[in-house]
Amino acid sequence: MIIKLSLVLRIVIGFIFVVSGFGKLIDVSKFADIVESYGFLPSFLVFPFSISLSLLEILCGVMLLLRIWIKFVSVFLLLLLFLFFFALIYGFYYLDFDDCGCFGGILSIGNRLVNLLKSVILIVLVSLYILIEGLYDFRTFFKFSVFILLFSILSILAFGFNDSHVDYGDVDYGDINLSFLGDKIDSSYYLLVIFSPFDCHSCLNLMVPVWNMIDSLYSGVKVLGIAYSRDERSVNYVLDRYHFKFEVRKFNDIPIDFMMTPVEILVDKFGKVYYKVEGIAPTKSHVKNLIRAINKITKQKMEVKI
């Protein structure tokens, strides 16, 4: 009975990881958008990371099915599942996700509780397999699980504390030269939105309405889009698709130094920077921080929801 249960667990777990990896590859752009929203990778690494993680899941699933490096693979999968589980909690609570994108284009689960329950079940299945197979003694396995559990919880709390306690209005961002705007400086403050046609389209889709509302609600803050690309047709496509209601100026080259786009820079007419974010994650937390910075310099108390 134990041998049969072990075989069933190995086949089920391996199959799930293979399907999960293939699902992500089928709609890798959607999965890449989810990865980018976490904001821990620069934009140019998001797509390669998303593909690599999908292939890694397939590889581990196949290795488990074929009993290749079974001791290493099973523990690695358990570690991966713990990380996925706490990434889910962080995404649901701080980034307001509903679908984790775990199965990519094959299956979409929009219920948070179901997604968390699915992760818990997978953790239990892999743990049972490790214990039934006797790959590690119970004491070693228990210590490993507790360590990963505590580390993950502390990491989530640290990220959450940073999100809720950093006062972006008090950060010294320095100054920038606004000469690239020419003589058209007619507002006390500007929210410069710098983007290219090759940025995360789901990010633009969520943030453009927010920028539109900021431009219409705040009389002392003017939202100014900075679109850069040598391909004007691509820029025009983005402008037509996302309905920018504020002024957008086109540049062939990047007018300001930065690492990732889209970029938000809250600046006064003299070039002093009050808020800056590179590689925008379109989340409630980000919008809250942006509005808090704008309210601080304009002495207002407005809310803009994503």
Secondary structure as UniProt FT lines:
FT   HELIX           2..26
FT   HELIX           28..38
FT   HELIX           43..65
FT   TURN            66..67
FT   HELIX           70..94
FT   TURN            104..106
FT   HELIX           112..133
FT   HELIX           138..165
FT   HELIX           168..170
FT   HELIX           178..181
FT   TURN            182..183
FT   STRAND          189..195
FT   TURN            197..198
FT   HELIX           201..217
FT   TURN            219..220
FT   STRAND          221..228
FT   HELIX           232..242
FT   STRAND          247..251
FT   STRAND          263..268
FT   TURN            269..270
FT   STRAND          272..278
FT   HELIX           284..298
//
